[in-house]
Amino acid sequence: AVVSTQSTGLYPYCYGYWKKYADQLKKLVSHEAANEVFMEAVTAIPLSVDLWTYYIHFIAEWKEGSEDEIRAIYQRAVEACGEDFRSDKIWEAYVEWEKQTDGYRVFKLYKTFLGCVVQRHQHHFDKFREWIFFTPVKDMVSLEDIKELLTIHQAEAEKRRIETEKKLKEDEERARKAAEAAAAAEAAATAQA
């Protein structure tokens, strides 16, 4: 069966037609032509997790694993459909791919991913916990991230120290005023007696 621009024009939201059309162009014309179809397809139906997945596999195969291009498409995919309830497949694929390429990015990716309401959320959280348990800290966060966290922690600790001191001074002032008021009341009672 031949799929054409007519099919994609009649059924623009049918990701299967787009995929078949791109596959045919890849075989009969060129990878560039197929890439153009995929780019048009993800523009036409940006919420199609399956279409993004096919597109990413196509680019990975064609560009022989060009990290920058694959990462850019994953990024576009999660920006386009990452908040969709059924987007967990694209997130999971992105996380697994980054585990193979750049461990520092995985932690930040999980942070964003787990902030989205997606199906099988508990399963993905459990996978995150497993990754945290078995991955050395040096492979999760960079030295710059650690310094940034330390700076934030120190600033928060200083803020808490200042707030505690302020509260103690306020409590001491209230106690002093209460003692003065009690002493004044006792002196007034003694003077009347």
C-alpha positions, 0 to 999 in steps of 0.5 A, a space after each residue: 500500500 502506498 501512502 502519500 501526501 494525500 493520505 496525510 492530508 486527509 488524515 493528518 492526525 493518524 500517526 501511522 500514515 505519517 510513519 509509513 509515508 516517511 518509511 517509504 520516502 526513506 526507502 525510495 527517495 532519501 533520508 532527508 525526504 523522510 526527515 522532512 516528513 517526520 518534521 512535518 508530522 510532529 508539527 501536525 500532531 505534536 502530542 503523538 508520543 508514538 510519532 516522536 518515538 519513531 522520529 527519534 529512532 529514525 534520527 538515531 539510525 540515520 545520524 548513527 547516534 549523534 547525541 546532540 541531534 537526538 537530545 534536541 529531538 528528545 527535548 522537543 518531544 518532552 516539551 511538546 507532549 511531556 505533560 500528557 498523561 500517556 507521555 511516560 513512554 517518551 520520558 522513559 526512553 529519554 531517561 534510558 538514553 541519557 543513562 547511556 550518554 550523560 549521567 549528570 543529565 539523568 537526575 535533572 531529567 528525572 526531576 522534571 519527569 517525576 513532576 509530571 502526572 503520567 501513567 505508571 507514576 509509581 513505577 517510574 518513581 521506583 525506577 528513580 529510587 533504584 537508580 539513586 541507590 545504585 548510582 554513585 553520587 559523582 555520576 549523578 551530579 557535577 561538582 558545580 551542582 554540589 557547590 550550588 546545593 551547598 551555597 543554597 543550603 548555607 544561605 537557608 541555614 543562615 536565614 534560619 539562624 537569623 529568624 531563630 535569633 529574631 524570635 528569641 529576641 522577641 520572646 525575651 522582649 515579651 518576657 521582659 515586658 510581662 515581668 515588668 508588668 507583673 512587677 508593676 502590678 505587684 508594686 501597685 497591690 503592695 502600695 494599696 495594702 
